[in-house]
Amino acid sequence: FQLDLDSTNWTVPYILQQILPPEVHPPPTSYEQIGHVAHLNLKTIHKTYGQIIGEVILNSVPNIETVVNKVGEVSGEFRTYDMQLLAGKNTTKVNLQENGVKLEFDVKDVYWCSRLSGEREHMLTHVFKKGQVIVDPFCGVGAQLLQAASKLECHIIANDWNPNAVAACRANVALNRLQDSFEQISCLDAFDFLIDVGLSDRPLPDHVIMNFPLASPQFLSALRWWSVPGKSRNAPIFHVYTFARDDDQGRSVEDAAIDLVADNLLPLGGAVEKTTKRRGELELLGCKVEARLIRDVAPGKVVVCVSFRVTRKLIKQIQGDFS
C-alpha cells in the first residue's frame, strides 16, 4: 500500500511551523483571499521570510495564483495600498463571485474587503426591500449595489471618488446585465454627490449607504442643502459606518458612534468641541436611531453602523428652522 502526500495535505500554519526558525514563531496564520490573490499583512519579524511564506501558500492552497504582502498602510484619497509580490503571477486583476454576483477589479487600484461580505448579506436580508431606491456615495466596485439590484430588483444611484472603482463598477453592471437597474454611476466628490441627491427632481431615496468609516460622518453636512421632504414622503434611511471607541465618560461604543454622527448633523459644540449623549435629541426629531457593531479593526476600535431616518424635522433643524 502506497500513500502519496504533498503540501496540500497539511495546513499552511503547520508547514510554516516546521520550516521557519523558532525565533519567528508563531508563524503567520491568516490572509485574505480575493479571487486568485492571497493578501497578507506580515509582521516585521516575518518579512525576511516573505518569499518562503508566499511559496508555501501558493503550493498549498487551491486556486491561489498570486501572493502579495501589504506595504505600508491604507492611505491616499482612494484608500489603496502598495503591495509586494511574494510568489506566483504578477497580476492583481481578479474575478470572483459573491452572493451570485460576478465581480472583476484590480486589487491594487481599489479598496476591497472580503470580511464585509457578511455585512452586505445582512443589508440584503434585513434592511433593503424589493424595488427600493438605494444611493451610495462610496460604492467602490459595486458589490453591495449589484446584489441589491440582482436579488431585490432595487434601483441604484451610485458614486465613487476613485475613477478606477467607478470604471470597475460600470464594468460589473454590464457583466451582470443590470444596466436597467442603475440610473446613475458618477465619479464625484461624495459631498457634492449628496447635495445633488437632495436637490434632484427625483423622489428622495429609500436608503443611503455611507460605508467609508474613516470619514463618513463628515459628509452629513451636505444635508444642509437638501430640500425639506414633503409631509407624506417616507424619510430616507441613512446607514453611516464609522470608527468608534468606548471612553471614560461612560459611553458605549454604540453611543460614541451616535454622538459622532449627531455632531456632524447638528454641531452644537461648534467645529472643535464635541458633545455627548445625543441619541435622545435625534429621537425627538423622529430619526429612530439604531447602532450595530460591524467588526473589530484594532484593540478597542470598532466599526459601527449608525442608521437613522432623515426626517422633515431633522432637515429643518439642520437648516436653522426651529419652528
C-alpha positions in Angstrom: 0.0 0.0 0.0 1.4 3.4 -1.0 0.1 6.7 0.3 1.2 9.8 -1.7 1.2 13.1 0.2 2.0 16.6 -0.9 1.8 20.1 0.6 -1.9 20.2 0.2 -2.3 17.5 2.9 -1.1 19.9 5.7 -2.3 23.3 6.7 -0.2 26.4 5.9 0.4 27.2 9.6 1.7 23.6 10.2 4.1 23.7 7.3 5.4 27.1 8.3 5.8 25.9 11.9 8.2 23.2 10.6 10.3 25.3 8.2 10.6 28.7 9.8 13.2 29.2 12.5 11.9 29.2 16.1 12.7 32.8 16.7 9.9 33.9 14.4 7.3 31.6 15.8 4.4 31.7 15.8 4.2 31.8 12.0 1.5 33.9 10.2 -1.8 32.1 10.2 -4.2 34.4 8.3 -4.6 36.1 5.0 -7.4 37.5 2.9 -8.3 35.7 -0.3 -9.5 37.9 -3.1 -10.2 35.8 -6.2 -6.8 34.2 -7.1 -4.9 36.6 -4.8 -3.8 35.8 -1.3 -3.2 39.1 0.5 -1.1 39.1 3.7 -0.2 41.8 6.2 3.1 40.3 7.5 4.6 41.3 10.9 8.1 42.8 10.8 9.7 39.5 12.1 8.1 37.6 9.2 9.1 39.9 6.3 12.5 38.4 5.9 10.8 35.1 5.1 8.1 36.6 2.9 9.1 34.7 -0.2 9.1 31.4 1.6 5.7 32.1 3.2 4.4 33.1 -0.2 5.6 29.9 -1.8 4.0 27.7 0.9 0.6 29.4 0.4 0.9 29.2 -3.4 1.7 25.5 -3.3 -0.7 24.5 -0.5 -3.9 26.4 -1.2 -6.0 25.6 -4.3 -6.9 28.4 -6.6 -4.3 30.7 -5.3 -2.0 32.0 -8.1 -0.6 35.2 -6.6 0.6 36.0 -3.1 1.2 39.6 -2.0 2.1 41.5 1.1 0.7 44.9 2.0 3.4 47.5 2.2 2.6 50.5 4.5 -0.9 51.5 5.4 -4.1 52.0 3.5 -3.8 55.7 2.6 -4.4 58.3 -0.1 -7.6 59.8 -1.4 -8.6 56.4 -2.8 -7.8 54.3 0.3 -5.5 51.9 -1.5 -2.1 50.5 -0.5 1.2 49.4 -2.1 1.9 45.7 -2.3 4.9 43.4 -2.7 4.7 40.3 -4.8 5.8 37.3 -2.7 5.1 34.4 -5.0 3.2 33.5 -8.2 2.0 35.6 -11.1 2.4 39.3 -11.1 -1.2 40.1 -11.7 -3.8 41.5 -9.3 -6.8 41.8 -11.6 -9.3 39.3 -10.0 -12.5 37.6 -10.9 -14.8 36.4 -8.1 -18.4 35.8 -7.2 -20.2 37.0 -4.1 -23.8 36.1 -3.4 -24.4 35.2 -7.0 -22.9 38.4 -8.4 -19.8 38.4 -10.6 -17.1 40.9 -9.8 -14.0 42.0 -11.7 -11.5 44.5 -10.5 -7.8 45.2 -9.8 -6.9 44.8 -6.2 -4.1 47.4 -6.4 -6.4 50.1 -7.7 -9.5 49.9 -5.5 -10.5 49.3 -1.9 -11.9 45.9 -1.2 -12.6 44.0 2.0 -13.8 40.3 1.8 -14.7 40.5 5.5 -17.6 42.8 4.7 -19.4 40.0 2.8 -21.4 39.2 5.9 -22.4 42.8 6.3 -23.5 43.0 2.6 -25.6 39.9 3.2 -27.1 41.5 6.3 -28.2 44.5 4.4 -29.9 42.4 1.7 -31.6 40.1 4.2 -32.7 42.5 6.9 -32.6 46.1 5.6 -33.4 46.5 1.9 -36.8 45.7 0.5 -37.8 44.8 -3.0 -37.9 47.6 -5.5 -36.4 50.3 -3.2 -34.1 53.1 -4.3 -30.6 52.9 -2.9 -28.0 55.7 -3.1 -24.3 55.0 -2.3 -21.7 57.9 -2.4 -18.8 55.4 -1.7 -19.9 52.5 -4.0 -16.5 51.0 -4.8 -16.7 48.2 -7.3 -20.4 48.0 -6.7 -20.7 44.7 -4.7 -23.5 45.8 -2.4 -25.5 47.6 -5.0 -25.2 44.8 -7.6 -26.5 42.3 -5.1 -29.4 44.6 -4.2 -30.3 45.1 -7.9 -29.9 41.4 -8.7 -31.7 39.9 -5.6 -34.3 42.6 -4.8 -34.7 44.5 -8.1 -33.6 47.7 -6.3 -33.0 50.9 -8.3 -29.5 52.3 -7.9 -27.8 55.7 -7.8 -24.1 55.1 -7.4 -20.9 57.2 -7.0 -17.3 56.9 -6.0 -14.4 59.4 -5.9 -12.0 56.8 -7.3 -12.2 56.6 -11.1 -10.8 53.1 -11.1 -13.6 52.0 -8.8 -16.2 53.7 -11.0 -14.8 52.0 -14.1 -14.9 48.6 -12.3 -18.5 49.3 -11.1 -19.7 50.1 -14.6 -18.0 47.1 -16.0 -19.5 44.9 -13.3 -23.0 46.3 -14.0 -22.6 45.2 -17.7 -21.1 41.9 -16.7 -24.2 41.1 -14.6 -26.6 42.6 -17.2 -28.1 45.0 -14.6 -27.9 48.2 -16.7 -31.6 48.8 -16.3 -31.3 48.9 -12.5 -28.5 51.5 -12.4 -29.9 55.0 -13.0 -26.5 56.7 -12.4 -22.9 55.8 -11.8 -20.9 59.0 -11.2 -17.3 60.0 -10.2 -17.9 63.0 -8.0 -16.8 64.2 -4.6 -19.2 62.5 -2.2 -20.2 65.8 -0.6 -21.3 67.3 -4.0 -23.0 64.0 -4.9 -25.1 64.0 -1.8 -26.1 67.6 -2.3 -27.2 66.7 -5.9 -29.3 63.8 -4.5 -31.1 66.1 -2.1 -31.8 68.8 -4.8 -32.7 66.4 -7.6 -36.2 66.3 -9.2 -36.2 62.6 -8.4 -38.0 61.4 -5.2 -35.7 61.0 -2.3 -34.2 57.5 -2.0 -35.2 54.9 0.5 -31.7 54.2 1.7 -28.3 56.0 1.6 -25.3 53.8 2.3 -22.2 55.6 3.6 -19.6 52.8 4.1 -16.4 54.9 4.5 -15.6 54.5 8.2 -12.7 56.9 8.2 -14.8 59.9 7.3 -18.4 59.1 6.5 -19.9 61.4 9.3 -18.1 64.4 7.9 -20.2 64.3 4.7 -23.5 64.5 6.6 -23.3 68.3 6.5 -24.4 68.0 2.8 -27.9 67.6 4.2 -27.9 71.3 4.9 -28.6 71.8 1.2 -31.4 69.2 0.9 -34.9 70.2 0.1 -37.2 69.7 3.1 -39.1 66.4 2.5 -42.8 66.6 2.0 -45.0 65.5 4.9 -46.3 62.5 3.0 -42.9 61.2 1.9 -41.2 58.4 3.8 -38.0 59.6 5.3 -34.8 58.2 3.7 -32.7 56.0 6.0 -29.0 56.7 6.2 -26.6 54.0 7.1 -23.4 55.7 8.3 -20.4 53.5 9.0 -17.8 54.9 11.3 -14.9 54.0 13.7 -15.7 54.4 17.4 -14.3 53.6 20.8 -15.8 53.4 24.2 -14.4 56.1 26.6 -14.0 57.2 30.2 -17.3 59.2 30.0 -19.3 56.1 30.4 -20.4 55.9 26.8 -20.6 52.6 25.0 -19.1 52.2 21.5 -22.6 52.5 20.0 -23.3 55.7 21.9 -19.9 57.2 20.9 -20.7 56.5 17.2 -24.1 58.0 17.5 -22.6 61.1 19.1 -20.1 61.4 16.2 -23.0 61.3 13.7 -25.0 63.8 15.7 -22.0 66.2 15.9 -21.8 66.3 12.2 -25.6 66.7 11.7 -26.2 69.3 14.4 -22.8 70.6 15.7 -23.9 72.1 18.9 -20.4 72.3 20.2 -19.0 74.1 17.2 -16.2 72.9 15.0 -13.9 71.8 17.8 -15.9 70.9 20.9 -17.6 67.6 20.8 -20.8 66.8 22.6 -22.1 63.6 24.2 -25.2 61.5 24.8 -27.3 62.9 21.9 -29.3 59.8 21.0 -32.4 61.3 22.7 -32.0 64.5 20.7 -32.2 62.7 17.4 -35.1 60.6 18.7 -37.1 63.7 19.4 -36.7 64.6 15.7 -38.1 61.2 14.7 -34.8 59.7 13.5 -35.3 56.3 15.0 -31.6 55.8 15.6 -30.0 52.3 15.6 -26.4 51.3 16.0 -24.8 47.9 15.1 -21.3 46.7 15.8 -19.8 45.5 12.5 -16.3 44.3 13.3 -13.2 45.0 15.4 -10.3 46.6 13.5 -7.9 47.2 16.3 -7.9 46.7 20.1 -10.7 48.9 21.4 -11.5 50.2 17.9 -14.7 49.1 16.2 -16.6 49.8 13.0 -20.2 50.8 13.9 -23.1 51.3 11.5 -25.4 54.1 12.7 -28.8 54.1 10.9 -31.3 56.9 11.2 -34.2 58.5 9.3 -33.7 61.9 7.7 -37.0 63.4 8.7 -38.6 66.6 7.8 -37.9 67.9 11.4 -34.2 66.9 11.2 -33.6 68.7 7.8 -35.4 71.9 9.1 -33.3 71.9 12.3 -30.1 71.4 10.3 -31.0 74.4 8.2 -31.7 76.5 11.3 -35.5 76.4 11.2 -36.7 75.5 14.7 -40.4 76.2 14.1 
